[in-house]
């Protein structure tokens, strides 16, 4: 398993300041952790959001989806 900070490639922010992390399980599943909660999951290029969250977490989810969906 690898954990790294979500970069802000498509968002207007310079970074997410350590509040969003990508968890790569190395079995094809990638998860987004915003603050301390898993909020999105990607399997086989398909992103699933695990609920509705704050405006900031929604920004993290949009960035995750743009980077990891096929």
N, CA and C atoms as an extended XYZ file, in Angstrom:
210
Properties=species:S:1:pos:R:3:atomname:S:1:resname:S:1:resid:I:1 pbc="F F F"
N         0.841       -1.167        0.000 N   UNK     1
C         0.000        0.000        0.000 CA  UNK     1
C         0.895        1.241        0.000 C   UNK     1
N         0.524        2.229       -0.839 N   UNK     2
C         1.223        3.499       -0.889 CA  UNK     2
C         0.241        4.616       -0.559 C   UNK     2
N         0.689        5.587        0.211 N   UNK     3
C        -0.129        6.749        0.547 CA  UNK     3
C         0.658        7.999        0.155 C   UNK     3
N         0.003        8.870       -0.593 N   UNK     4
C         0.655       10.117       -0.979 CA  UNK     4
C        -0.376       11.229       -1.070 C   UNK     4
N         0.110       12.455       -1.013 N   UNK     5
C        -0.762       13.621       -1.042 CA  UNK     5
C        -1.363       13.813       -2.432 C   UNK     5
N        -2.645       14.163       -2.484 N   UNK     6
C        -3.314       14.460       -3.747 CA  UNK     6
C        -2.794       15.802       -4.265 C   UNK     6
N        -2.264       15.808       -5.474 N   UNK     7
C        -1.769       17.057       -6.070 CA  UNK     7
C        -2.934       17.814       -6.711 C   UNK     7
N        -2.791       19.118       -6.817 N   UNK     8
C        -3.830       19.969       -7.407 CA  UNK     8
C        -3.458       20.277       -8.855 C   UNK     8
N        -3.662       19.324       -9.737 N   UNK     9
C        -3.336       19.513      -11.161 CA  UNK     9
C        -4.402       20.306      -11.903 C   UNK     9
N        -5.674       20.065      -11.606 N   UNK    10
C        -6.778       20.693      -12.323 CA  UNK    10
C        -7.473       21.776      -11.512 C   UNK    10
N        -7.252       21.831      -10.234 N   UNK    11
C        -7.871       22.812       -9.352 CA  UNK    11
C        -7.062       24.113       -9.386 C   UNK    11
N        -7.714       25.223       -9.134 N   UNK    12
C        -7.021       26.515       -9.152 CA  UNK    12
C        -6.109       26.720       -7.938 C   UNK    12
N        -6.286       25.916       -6.928 N   UNK    13
C        -5.424       26.014       -5.747 CA  UNK    13
C        -4.023       25.494       -6.071 C   UNK    13
N        -3.052       26.015       -5.363 N   UNK    14
C        -1.677       25.561       -5.542 CA  UNK    14
C        -1.501       24.146       -5.009 C   UNK    14
N        -2.142       23.859       -3.877 N   UNK    15
C        -2.119       22.510       -3.301 CA  UNK    15
C        -3.317       22.364       -2.370 C   UNK    15
N        -3.497       21.167       -1.819 N   UNK    16
C        -4.564       20.929       -0.849 CA  UNK    16
C        -4.013       20.923        0.573 C   UNK    16
N        -2.771       21.334        0.737 N   UNK    17
C        -2.144       21.565        2.039 CA  UNK    17
C        -2.234       20.373        2.990 C   UNK    17
N        -2.041       19.182        2.458 N   UNK    18
C        -1.992       17.979        3.279 CA  UNK    18
C        -3.331       17.478        3.779 C   UNK    18
N        -4.436       18.002        3.240 N   UNK    19
C        -5.768       17.602        3.701 CA  UNK    19
C        -6.373       16.475        2.878 C   UNK    19
N        -5.757       16.144        1.732 N   UNK    20
C        -6.282       15.088        0.857 CA  UNK    20
C        -5.153       14.145        0.475 C   UNK    20
N        -5.404       12.837        0.669 N   UNK    21
C        -4.390       11.829        0.366 CA  UNK    21
C        -4.976       10.716       -0.494 C   UNK    21
N        -4.135       10.168       -1.343 N   UNK    22
C        -4.495        9.039       -2.190 CA  UNK    22
C        -3.901        7.785       -1.556 C   UNK    22
N        -4.734        6.763       -1.427 N   UNK    23
C        -4.287        5.476       -0.899 CA  UNK    23
C        -4.351        4.470       -2.042 C   UNK    23
N        -3.197        4.010       -2.477 N   UNK    24
C        -3.097        3.036       -3.565 CA  UNK    24
C        -2.867        1.668       -2.937 C   UNK    24
N        -3.881        0.814       -3.013 N   UNK    25
C        -3.807       -0.521       -2.398 CA  UNK    25
C        -3.012       -1.503       -3.252 C   UNK    25
N        -2.583       -1.087       -4.430 N   UNK    26
C        -1.772       -1.888       -5.349 CA  UNK    26
C        -2.459       -3.177       -5.819 C   UNK    26
N        -3.769       -3.247       -5.669 N   UNK    27
C        -4.545       -4.375       -6.192 CA  UNK    27
C        -5.576       -3.877       -7.191 C   UNK    27
N        -5.405       -2.609       -7.623 N   UNK    28
C        -6.348       -2.002       -8.557 CA  UNK    28
C        -7.309       -1.046       -7.901 C   UNK    28
N        -7.331       -0.986       -6.580 N   UNK    29
C        -8.215       -0.083       -5.855 CA  UNK    29
C        -7.424        1.114       -5.357 C   UNK    29
N        -7.967        2.303       -5.653 N   UNK    30
C        -7.360        3.546       -5.197 CA  UNK    30
C        -8.445        4.315       -4.442 C   UNK    30
N        -8.108        4.835       -3.273 N   UNK    31
C        -9.079        5.569       -2.466 CA  UNK    31
C        -8.594        6.986       -2.210 C   UNK    31
N        -9.557        7.875       -2.010 N   UNK    32
C        -9.269        9.252       -1.640 CA  UNK    32
C        -9.645        9.441       -0.180 C   UNK    32
N        -8.694        9.912        0.598 N   UNK    33
C        -8.944       10.249        1.997 CA  UNK    33
C        -8.893       11.766        2.117 C   UNK    33
N       -10.013       12.362        2.508 N   UNK    34
C       -10.084       13.798        2.735 CA  UNK    34
C       -10.206       13.992        4.236 C   UNK    34
N        -9.271       14.742        4.798 N   UNK    35
C        -9.127       14.844        6.242 CA  UNK    35
C        -8.908       13.425        6.770 C   UNK    35
N        -9.809       12.845        7.548 N   UNK    36
C        -9.602       11.493        8.084 CA  UNK    36
C       -10.635       10.496        7.581 C   UNK    36
N       -11.308       10.810        6.473 N   UNK    37
C       -12.408        9.984        5.983 CA  UNK    37
C       -12.168        9.557        4.539 C   UNK    37
N       -12.437        8.289        4.236 N   UNK    38
C       -12.401        7.804        2.858 CA  UNK    38
C       -13.675        8.312        2.183 C   UNK    38
N       -13.521        9.147        1.137 N   UNK    39
C       -14.683        9.786        0.517 CA  UNK    39
C       -14.924        9.345       -0.925 C   UNK    39
N       -13.931        8.732       -1.569 N   UNK    40
C       -14.081        8.248       -2.944 CA  UNK    40
C       -13.215        7.016       -3.151 C   UNK    40
N       -13.627        6.210       -4.136 N   UNK    41
C       -12.893        4.989       -4.456 CA  UNK    41
C       -12.870        4.828       -5.970 C   UNK    41
N       -11.752        4.360       -6.491 N   UNK    42
C       -11.618        4.104       -7.923 CA  UNK    42
C       -11.208        2.649       -8.117 C   UNK    42
N       -11.996        1.937       -8.911 N   UNK    43
C       -11.688        0.552       -9.278 CA  UNK    43
C       -11.876        0.421      -10.780 C   UNK    43
N       -10.864       -0.084      -11.459 N   UNK    44
C       -10.898       -0.290      -12.905 CA  UNK    44
C       -11.256        0.987      -13.665 C   UNK    44
N       -10.753        2.129      -13.210 N   UNK    45
C       -10.986        3.393      -13.895 CA  UNK    45
C       -12.336        4.024      -13.629 C   UNK    45
N       -13.133        3.428      -12.738 N   UNK    46
C       -14.447        3.968      -12.418 CA  UNK    46
C       -14.416        4.535      -11.001 C   UNK    46
N       -14.725        5.826      -10.883 N   UNK    47
C       -14.697        6.513       -9.592 CA  UNK    47
C       -16.090        6.503       -8.977 C   UNK    47
N       -16.156        6.154       -7.700 N   UNK    48
C       -17.396        6.149       -6.933 CA  UNK    48
C       -17.207        7.096       -5.746 C   UNK    48
N       -18.128        8.045       -5.594 N   UNK    49
C       -18.083        8.945       -4.444 CA  UNK    49
C       -18.930        8.323       -3.336 C   UNK    49
N       -18.403        8.329       -2.143 N   UNK    50
C       -19.039        7.640       -1.022 CA  UNK    50
C       -19.841        8.590       -0.144 C   UNK    50
N       -20.568        9.492       -0.761 N   UNK    51
C       -21.410       10.426       -0.027 CA  UNK    51
C       -21.198       11.853       -0.472 C   UNK    51
N       -21.979       12.742        0.139 N   UNK    52
C       -21.869       14.174       -0.124 CA  UNK    52
C       -21.191       14.801        1.079 C   UNK    52
N       -20.250       15.705        0.780 N   UNK    53
C       -19.424       16.258        1.845 CA  UNK    53
C       -19.356       17.770        1.731 C   UNK    53
N       -18.471       18.362        2.482 N   UNK    54
C       -18.284       19.817        2.488 CA  UNK    54
C       -17.773       20.308        1.135 C   UNK    54
N       -17.776       21.625        0.968 N   UNK    55
C       -17.287       22.227       -0.279 CA  UNK    55
C       -15.824       21.866       -0.520 C   UNK    55
N       -15.012       21.884        0.527 N   UNK    56
C       -13.590       21.556        0.375 CA  UNK    56
C       -13.402       20.096       -0.023 C   UNK    56
N       -14.092       19.201        0.642 N   UNK    57
C       -13.985       17.779        0.308 CA  UNK    57
C       -14.510       17.518       -1.098 C   UNK    57
N       -15.540       18.227       -1.515 N   UNK    58
C       -16.052       18.092       -2.882 CA  UNK    58
C       -14.992       18.508       -3.897 C   UNK    58
N       -14.200       19.507       -3.588 N   UNK    59
C       -13.084       19.903       -4.458 CA  UNK    59
C       -12.081       18.765       -4.564 C   UNK    59
N       -11.782       18.121       -3.431 N   UNK    60
C       -10.868       16.980       -3.427 CA  UNK    60
C       -11.428       15.867       -4.315 C   UNK    60
N       -12.733       15.597       -4.182 N   UNK    61
C       -13.358       14.538       -4.973 CA  UNK    61
C       -13.303       14.845       -6.475 C   UNK    61
N       -13.574       16.076       -6.854 N   UNK    62
C       -13.520       16.440       -8.282 CA  UNK    62
C       -12.108       16.262       -8.832 C   UNK    62
N       -11.121       16.685       -8.052 N   UNK    63
C        -9.725       16.540       -8.493 CA  UNK    63
C        -9.364       15.060       -8.629 C   UNK    63
N        -9.743       14.249       -7.652 N   UNK    64
C        -9.480       12.807       -7.677 CA  UNK    64
C       -10.111       12.180       -8.915 C   UNK    64
N       -11.362       12.534       -9.186 N   UNK    65
C       -12.066       11.965      -10.341 CA  UNK    65
C       -11.381       12.356      -11.651 C   UNK    65
N       -10.975       13.587      -11.792 N   UNK    66
C       -10.305       14.015      -13.024 CA  UNK    66
C        -8.964       13.307      -13.213 C   UNK    66
N        -8.280       13.037      -12.131 N   UNK    67
C        -6.980       12.394      -12.246 CA  UNK    67
C        -7.056       10.879      -12.454 C   UNK    67
N        -8.072       10.224      -11.896 N   UNK    68
C        -8.063        8.761      -11.882 CA  UNK    68
C        -9.148        8.082      -12.695 C   UNK    68
N       -10.165        8.790      -13.183 N   UNK    69
C       -11.190        8.096      -13.978 CA  UNK    69
C       -10.667        7.867      -15.391 C   UNK    69
N       -11.114        6.792      -15.954 N   UNK    70
C       -10.625        6.413      -17.304 CA  UNK    70
C       -11.404        7.130      -18.375 C   UNK    70
